């Protein structure tokens, strides 16, 4: 594995350098004086550190500040060519890959690469092979971030869905194969972090709701990802909100996920088709006995009443749950993302907003913005790429 000052955990100068890079990520450009004050080091020390970072390729001088009068100081910012980061969103049957420069700008994105993830070391070796094939200049890659569905412990690198050996973690195998830092994160938290950084960190308290086959959530509190005691925060889908008698995949009855997720959407539509409701989905349902999410998304585009009404029910259920979260967390921003949200768009957002207005405390909601994900399908891999960068800098 390539060695840089980023690998040093306790060296004082390494910590100060990481702080300089962290400030440059969150706030753009700085003069020496501004950096000196922010990191609590003297002007000579800060100057020395900045010059070392320039020599190492992490910072560049970007000209003079725009202040009027007197000698204008030089300003410094991140060098986008310092290195690349790769984010990989791993699903059951495909992966999505994002490549960013050191500043976090998206350089390349490849969606829906066919791949069957299995609970085996061989499956991880195949991921490494696919990554090397997909990315031309591997020498520029500094780190790889993995986004995975299900419960993930980012401290131990253990995925409860895909890990095969506690001693041979997915992270460890990939690091051996790729020769770079590798970190792992739950997909909802990766999406959350991507959206948070996309807003340039202007919102310090953010909730991201991932409406996909299941229902997950990521939480940003005071500018930091919130994990909870054991790393399993954000299980929004298993909030016991609904009195619908539906068994959840977790074994409980009435979890929010049973009425506000992709799996719930398929069930609700199939129930309507089974009862004889008129729909463009009837031929497919009669032939195969069920429909899938992509069928429903296509029907929504055709303004199919059954599909749209099921989405509206989903949105109402989700809005009720979100009203409770807003009352508890009083966030600045709530972002709705994931496969279902991106496909349903306003058909989902309108009932969500209506339910929130009906059930939320106005005093908790008046400063909260609610919107669809801007990053869409890039949210998880882009967030994963930024997470490995942040962990290498000691931010998380």
NORRA-V25412 format. One line per field, one symbol per residue. burial: 1 if it has 9 or more other C-alpha atoms within 8 Angstrom, else 0. Layout:
BEGIN
burial->???
END
This chain:
BEGIN
burial->000001000000011111111111100111110011101000100110110011001111100010000001011111111111111111100111111111100100100000001011101110010001000000001111111111111100111001110000111111100011111111111111111100011011111111111111111110101110001111111110000000110000111111111111110111011000001011011000001010111011000101110111111111111111111001111111111111011011111111111011000110010001100101111111111111111000
END
